[in-house]
Amino acid sequence: MKVGDLVMLSSAGRKLNMNRDLVDDASYGMVVGNETQIRVLNVRWFKKDGTPLYPQRTPRNLYRWELKRFKKKV
């Protein structure tokens, strides 16, 4: 994934207790950074209405397998 891609939690990411706040409150995220050597992505999360989930915090670091590309629900 590249910087600027929209993402959401994968099923593996939803199962982790570490991401419980994202499962409950976040709708989608945007990749804002990429650590290629350890395969960690920096993701800024947003609510359904487009406001940032935690505006004062730094972006969350998540492994690639915890994320999938965002697909709009019809």
N, C-alpha and C positions, 0 to 999 in steps of 0.2 A: 504494500500500500504506500501511497505517496502523500506528502503534505497536502492538505486541502480535501482529501477524500472524506466522505460522510460514512460513518460506521455505526454499528449497533452491537450489543453483546451477542455472542454466539450462545448456543445451548450450553457449552462447557463453561463459558463465562458466567452464565446465569446460575449455574449450580454452585459456584464458589460463594462461601459466606462473606468473603472479603468485598464482594461487589453488591451486597444487598441494597445499599443506598441507591445505586444506579438502577437496579432492577425495579425498585419501587418508584423512583422519582424522575429518572432520565428517560428521554425518548430516543435521542440520537446524539452522536458526537462527531467532532471534526478533528482529524489528525493535524496536530500543530508542530510535531517534531518526530524525529526518527533516529533511534539508536541502532544502527545496522549490525554492529558487532554482537550485541546480545539480544537482538530481535525484540526490542521494547519500543512501543509507540507512545508518544505523549498525546493525550486526547483531551480536548475541552468538551464538556458535556452540556447539553441543552435540554430544556423542558419542551413539552409539546407545542407551546406557544412561541418558542424561539428565544426565550430569555435564558441567559446562562444559569446553569444549575448552582454552581458555587462561584460567583464572580470574583470574590476576593482571594480564592485559592489558586495555587499553581495547577496546571493540567495534570490529570491522573496518568500514571505510567502503567500500561497494560501490555501483557505479552500478545503476540500476534494471534495465537490460538484462542484467546479470549474474545476476539472480535470477528465480525463479518461485515461485508459491505452493506450499506443501508439500502433497503428496498422499501419503496413507498407502498403502504397498504391501500388497496383500492376499496 
